[in-house]
Amino acid sequence: MRHEIKVADADPGEEVEVVQLNVAVGAAVKAGEALMEIASDKANMDLTSPVDGVLAELNVAEFEVVPADHLFGIVSDD
C-alpha cells in the first residue's frame, strides 16, 4: 500500500521550505523516522514515515519552497 507524506492540518495558502532531506528514494524507513525537516513561518518540524516500508517517491528538493498541503512523497509498505 502507498502512504502519502503530507503536513497534517496544513493552513490554506501557507508555504513551507524543505530544510533537509534525511532519506533517499529507495531507502528502507521505519514508522516515525524523520524523512525530512521543513520550516514555516510558525515552526520547524520533521515529516515522518507513517509506516515501515520504502521511500518510493520524493516530490521535493532541499531548500525548495512549496505549499504546505503539497504531496511531499510516498512510502510503500508492499
Order of alpha helices (4+ residues) and beta strands (2+ residues): beta-beta-beta-beta-beta-beta-beta-beta
